[in-house]
C-alpha cells in the first residue's frame, strides 16, 4: 500500500531517496537508553534537503515496523519534504525493500540510502556530479563503533548506499532478493558486481560527511573481534 504523507509536486523530482526499514527506530542498548537510528537519519536528511523541496523526495518501504510505527512520527520529522510510506509484504529482505522503494520513486535519479545513516549535502552534490557524467556513485561511509560516536572504521567494503539512474538500475537487474537470492547479507556486494557486469562506470570513494550510526550487530562484532586494526578516532564529531 502507498501512503502519501506529504503533497507531491506535479513535476517529477530531480532525485528520489529510497530507503527500506524494519524496526530501526527504537534499538535497545543494554544498560543505556535505546538508540534511535532511523529517526536520527531522517532528521539529518531533512536538514540536508531543506530548500530543495520539489527537487528531492523520500520514499520509505516499511516492512511492518512495530518498535515505533512510522505513521506516528515520520510526517513530523520530514515536514515540508515530499515523502511517502510504502508497505512491504511477506518476509523482510533488504533487497526486496530497496526494489519496492524504487518502484514507487518518481525520479529518474535514485539514491539508495540505508536507514541508519547520517549525511551532509556534499553527499548529494557528489552523487549528482557522478550521474551528470553517466557514472554510478557508491559513497563509502565512516562506521561508528560506540554509542557516543567517538571511534569507528572506514567501511570500504560496503556497497548498500549508492546513486544510479533508473536506466542503470534496470540494466543491473535491480537488487538481489528472494526467491533467487535469499541470503541475509551481502546483497549489496552482489548488486555492485551486477553493476560491473552491466558495464556501468562506477565511482567508489570515501565521503567525509557520510556516517553509519552505531548499533549492535554483525559488522560491529566483526571489527571488534577480528579486525581491530581498522579502528580509528572519528574524523569529525557527529551527534549520537
Secondary structure as UniProt FT lines:
FT   STRAND          2..4
FT   STRAND          15..21
FT   STRAND          27..29
FT   TURN            30..31
FT   STRAND          32..35
FT   HELIX           37..49
FT   TURN            50..51
FT   TURN            54..55
FT   STRAND          56..62
FT   HELIX           70..72
FT   HELIX           74..77
FT   TURN            78..80
FT   STRAND          83..87
FT   HELIX           94..104
FT   STRAND          109..112
FT   TURN            115..116
FT   STRAND          117..119
FT   HELIX           121..132
FT   TURN            133..134
FT   STRAND          136..144
FT   TURN            147..148
FT   STRAND          151..154
FT   TURN            156..157
FT   STRAND          162..165
FT   HELIX           166..171
FT   TURN            172..173
FT   TURN            178..180
FT   HELIX           187..197
FT   TURN            198..199
FT   STRAND          202..212
FT   HELIX           218..226
FT   HELIX           228..230
FT   STRAND          232..233
//
